[in-house]
Amino acid sequence: MVGTGGGAEVAVRRWIEAGGGRLVLDGGLATELEANGADLNDPLWSAKCLLASTHLIRKASARAVHLDYLEAGANIISSASYQATVQGFESKGFSKEQSENLLTKSVEIAKEAREIFLKEHSNQSPPVQRPILVAASIGSYGAYLADGSEYSGDYGEAGTVEFLKDFHRRRLQVLAEAGPDLIAFETIPDKLEAQAYVELLEECNINIPAWFSFNSKDGVNIVSGDSLIECATIADKCGKVGAVGINCTPPRFIHGLILSIRKISDKPILIYPNSGERYDGEKKEWVESTGVTDGDFVSFVSEWRKDGAALIGGCCRTTPNTIRAIFRTLNQGNNTEQFSAA
């Protein structure tokens, strides 16, 4: 195993230790926003809520999204920036400055939700500390295109490391400057984008721990057909990456994918699968009755933990109920009801 044991990995391991040996991630953001009434039929997807529906992700009285996930037991909530880019906002008529402010806002909303949550639980006991962290979400170039290419990595002429670095650079800088605890590079479809992220972390001197999360549709390779082991090795060699794993992948594939990552990396492993439902890219909708129930989803959790996953949550179409069940499964016999910020 190549693991660098860099500062990012040390930070993540400290958080895991503070969380009792594991951390619970939140669940689907965009799909939960839609369940709360947001119309996200837009290339900006969840980032559309930054324009008009911020109450859905931070209003304390509504217990919506970020707060719902914190109440369910999540240690880490991710900002509504997965599909948020300077280029995407500019295409809607916003200036560069306004676009950057919206990126910053995504992190600020998550941090505000944490503050509200901690304030509400300030008198709770016993005095056992539980980390509450904010991750700035960065989706792939394909997520910005909103054409399904995040699930294939087929970017045509844009599929070069230099192009991808130019696309993501300012977005990464702005999100890092907003002060999250983590940078979450999510749904990475190929090794080129992973390499671009690694180089940007170094070139931009980003000192916030990052995680790299890939997605797979066959349980062996990532969606572009690139080898998961090869992609995970790229993340493993980067000292600024504190954890590596899998997201937006059917639960049935996770066991084998964790074992593959463990072959080449000592870094903490994170997994947050989708509900197992199939997404119809042409109709832009989820196909009902193709996924698993919350009960079936959670039945995998103990196995994933035994396999070596230390950070566990959900992705698209998982809900606060899913996360609550994960929290309870991981905390059977433990009392970890006190909370703390990073």
C-alpha positions in Angstrom: 0.0 0.0 0.0 1.3 3.4 -1.0 -0.5 5.7 1.6 1.3 8.9 2.2 0.0 9.5 5.8 -0.1 13.2 5.0 -1.7 16.0 7.1 -5.1 15.5 5.4 -5.2 11.9 6.4 -4.2 12.7 9.9 -7.0 15.2 10.2 -9.6 12.8 8.9 -8.4 10.1 11.3 -8.6 12.4 14.2 -12.2 13.2 13.3 -13.0 9.5 12.9 -11.5 8.8 16.4 -13.6 11.7 17.9 -16.6 10.1 16.2 -16.1 6.8 18.0 -14.3 5.1 15.1 -16.6 6.1 12.3 -18.4 9.2 10.9 -21.9 9.4 9.4 -22.3 11.3 6.2 -25.5 13.0 5.1 -27.8 11.7 2.4 -29.1 13.0 -0.9 -29.4 16.8 -1.1 -31.0 17.6 -4.4 -33.5 14.7 -4.2 -34.4 15.8 -0.6 -34.7 19.4 -1.7 -37.2 18.2 -4.3 -39.1 16.3 -1.6 -39.3 19.6 0.3 -40.9 21.3 -2.7 -38.0 22.7 -4.6 -38.2 22.7 -8.4 -34.7 21.7 -9.5 -35.4 20.9 -13.2 -32.4 23.0 -14.2 -28.8 22.6 -15.2 -27.8 24.0 -11.8 -29.7 21.2 -10.1 -29.3 21.5 -6.3 -27.4 24.8 -6.8 -30.6 26.4 -8.1 -31.8 26.5 -4.4 -29.0 29.1 -3.8 -30.9 31.5 -6.0 -34.4 31.3 -4.6 -35.0 28.6 -2.0 -32.3 28.9 0.7 -34.9 28.5 3.4 -35.3 24.9 2.3 -31.7 24.1 3.3 -31.2 26.3 6.4 -34.5 27.4 8.0 -34.5 26.1 11.6 -38.3 25.9 12.0 -38.6 23.8 8.8 -35.9 21.3 9.9 -35.1 21.1 6.2 -32.2 19.2 4.5 -29.0 20.2 6.3 -30.8 20.4 9.7 -32.8 17.3 9.0 -29.6 15.4 8.3 -27.9 16.7 11.5 -31.0 15.7 13.5 -30.8 12.3 11.9 -27.2 11.8 13.2 -24.9 13.0 10.4 -21.4 14.1 11.3 -20.8 15.6 7.9 -23.1 17.8 5.8 -22.2 18.7 2.3 -22.8 22.1 0.7 -25.3 22.7 -2.1 -22.4 23.3 -4.6 -22.1 19.9 -6.3 -23.5 21.4 -9.6 -22.5 25.0 -8.7 -19.9 26.6 -10.9 -18.8 30.1 -11.9 -19.5 29.2 -15.5 -22.9 27.8 -14.7 -24.0 30.9 -12.8 -22.6 33.2 -15.5 -24.7 31.4 -18.1 -27.7 32.5 -16.0 -26.7 36.1 -16.3 -24.7 36.6 -13.1 -21.4 38.4 -13.0 -18.2 36.6 -12.0 -18.3 38.3 -8.6 -22.0 37.3 -8.0 -21.2 33.8 -9.1 -18.3 33.5 -6.7 -20.5 34.9 -3.9 -23.1 32.2 -4.6 -20.4 29.5 -4.3 -19.4 31.0 -0.9 -23.0 31.2 0.1 -23.4 27.4 -0.3 -20.7 26.8 2.4 -22.0 29.6 4.6 -25.5 28.1 4.6 -24.2 24.7 5.8 -22.1 26.4 8.5 -25.1 28.4 9.6 -27.1 25.2 9.8 -24.4 23.7 12.0 -24.5 26.7 14.3 -28.3 26.6 14.6 -28.1 22.9 15.4 -25.4 23.2 18.0 -27.2 26.1 19.7 -30.3 24.0 19.9 -28.4 21.1 21.5 -26.1 23.3 23.7 -27.6 21.9 27.0 -27.5 18.3 25.9 -25.6 15.7 28.0 -23.6 13.5 28.7 -20.6 15.5 27.6 -19.4 13.2 24.8 -18.1 15.1 21.8 -19.3 14.3 18.3 -17.8 16.1 15.3 -20.1 18.1 13.2 -18.3 19.0 10.0 -19.0 20.9 6.7 -17.8 19.6 3.4 -17.7 21.8 0.3 -19.0 19.7 -2.5 -17.4 19.7 -5.9 -19.0 17.8 -8.7 -17.3 16.8 -12.0 -17.2 18.7 -15.2 -20.0 16.4 -16.4 -22.2 17.6 -13.6 -21.9 21.1 -14.9 -22.8 19.9 -18.4 -25.9 18.3 -17.0 -26.0 15.9 -19.9 -25.3 12.6 -18.0 -21.6 12.6 -18.8 -20.7 12.6 -15.1 -21.8 9.0 -15.4 -19.6 8.2 -18.3 -16.6 10.6 -18.2 -17.1 11.1 -22.0 -16.1 14.8 -22.3 -14.9 14.7 -25.9 -12.3 17.4 -26.6 -12.7 18.7 -23.1 -11.3 15.5 -21.7 -7.8 16.7 -20.9 -6.2 17.4 -17.6 -5.3 21.0 -18.5 -8.9 21.8 -19.6 -10.3 20.3 -16.4 -7.9 22.2 -14.2 -8.8 25.5 -15.9 -12.5 24.7 -15.4 -12.3 23.8 -11.7 -9.6 26.1 -10.5 -11.4 29.2 -9.4 -14.4 27.2 -8.1 -12.0 25.2 -5.8 -10.3 28.4 -4.6 -13.6 30.2 -3.8 -15.0 27.2 -1.9 -11.8 26.7 0.0 -11.7 30.4 1.0 -15.3 30.0 2.4 -13.8 27.9 5.2 -15.3 24.4 5.1 -13.7 21.6 7.1 -13.4 19.4 4.1 -13.4 19.5 0.3 -15.5 16.7 -1.3 -14.6 15.8 -4.8 -17.6 13.7 -5.7 -18.8 11.3 -8.4 -15.4 11.4 -10.2 -16.0 9.5 -13.5 -12.4 9.0 -14.7 -8.7 9.1 -13.9 -8.1 12.3 -15.9 -10.4 14.3 -13.6 -8.9 12.7 -10.5 -5.4 13.7 -11.8 -6.7 17.3 -12.5 -7.9 17.6 -8.9 -4.7 16.3 -7.5 -2.7 18.9 -9.4 -5.1 21.7 -8.5 -4.8 20.9 -4.8 -1.0 21.2 -5.1 -1.0 24.2 -7.4 -3.6 26.2 -5.4 -1.9 25.2 -2.1 -5.2 23.9 -0.7 -4.6 22.9 3.0 -8.2 21.8 3.7 -8.4 18.0 3.8 -10.0 16.6 0.7 -11.8 13.4 -0.1 -12.1 11.7 -3.5 -15.2 9.7 -4.3 -15.6 7.7 -7.5 -18.7 6.0 -8.9 -19.2 2.6 -10.5 -21.9 1.0 -12.5 -20.5 -2.5 -12.7 -18.9 -3.0 -9.3 -15.4 -3.4 -10.8 -14.4 -0.2 -12.7 -15.6 3.3 -12.4 -18.2 4.6 -14.8 -15.7 5.6 -17.6 -14.3 2.1 -17.6 -11.1 3.2 -15.9 -9.8 0.9 -13.3 -10.9 1.7 -9.8 -7.6 0.6 -8.4 -5.7 2.9 -10.8 -8.0 5.9 -9.9 -7.8 5.2 -6.2 -4.0 5.1 -6.5 -4.0 8.6 -7.8 -5.9 9.7 -4.7 -3.8 7.6 -2.4 -0.5 9.2 -3.6 -1.8 12.7 -2.8 -1.0 13.9 0.7 -3.8 16.5 0.5 -6.4 13.7 0.2 -7.6 12.4 3.5 -10.1 9.8 2.4 -11.0 7.9 -0.7 -14.2 6.0 -1.6 -17.3 5.5 -3.6 -20.6 7.4 -4.0 -23.7 7.3 -6.2 -23.3 3.6 -6.8 -25.9 0.8 -6.1 -25.4 -0.7 -2.6 -25.0 -4.2 -4.0 -21.6 -3.2 -5.5 -20.1 -1.6 -2.5 -18.6 -4.6 -0.7 -16.3 -5.5 -3.6 -15.3 -1.9 -4.3 -14.2 -1.4 -0.7 -12.0 -4.5 -0.9 -10.5 -3.2 -4.2 -9.6 0.2 -2.6 -8.1 -1.5 0.5 -5.6 -3.4 -1.8 -3.8 -0.1 -2.6 -4.7 2.4 0.1 -4.4 2.8 3.9 -6.4 6.0 3.8 -9.8 6.1 5.5 -12.5 4.7 3.2 -15.8 6.5 2.7 -18.9 5.2 1.0 -22.2 6.8 0.3 -24.2 4.8 -2.2 -27.4 5.9 -3.9 -30.7 4.1 -3.2 -30.0 1.6 -6.0 -32.6 3.2 -8.2 -31.9 3.7 -11.9 -31.7 7.2 -13.3 -33.1 7.8 -16.8 -30.9 10.4 -18.3 -33.1 11.1 -21.2 -36.3 11.6 -19.1 -34.2 13.1 -16.3 -36.1 11.2 -13.7 -35.5 8.2 -11.3 -37.2 4.9 -12.3 -39.4 3.8 -9.5 -39.2 0.3 -8.0 -35.6 -0.1 -9.1 -34.0 0.6 -5.7 -33.8 -0.9 -2.2 -35.8 0.1 0.9 -34.2 1.9 3.8 -34.2 -1.4 5.7 -32.4 -3.2 2.9 -29.9 -0.3 2.5 -29.1 -0.3 6.1 -28.7 -4.1 6.2 -25.5 -3.6 4.2 -24.0 -1.1 6.7 -22.5 -3.5 9.2 -20.9 -5.4 6.3 -19.4 -2.2 4.9 -18.1 -1.3 8.3 -16.4 -4.7 8.7 -15.0 -4.3 5.2 -13.1 -1.2 6.4 -15.4 1.8 5.6 -15.0 4.5 8.3 -17.3 7.2 6.7 -20.7 6.0 5.7 -23.8 7.8 4.4 -26.0 8.0 1.4 -26.3 9.8 -2.0 -29.2 10.3 -4.4 -32.6 9.2 -3.2 -31.5 8.5 0.3 -33.2 10.5 3.0 -32.9 11.6 6.6 -34.6 8.4 7.5 -31.8 6.4 5.8 -29.2 8.4 7.7 -31.0 8.0 11.0 -31.0 4.2 10.4 -27.3 4.2 9.5 -26.5 6.2 12.7 -28.4 3.8 14.9 -26.8 0.8 13.3 -23.3 2.2 13.7 -24.0 3.3 17.3 -25.7 0.3 18.7 -24.6 0.1 22.4 -22.9 3.5 22.3 -24.1 6.9 23.6 -22.8 9.6 21.4 -25.6 12.2 21.6 -23.4 15.2 22.4 -22.2 17.3 19.5 -19.3 19.7 18.7 -18.1 21.7 15.7 -14.8 21.0 14.2 
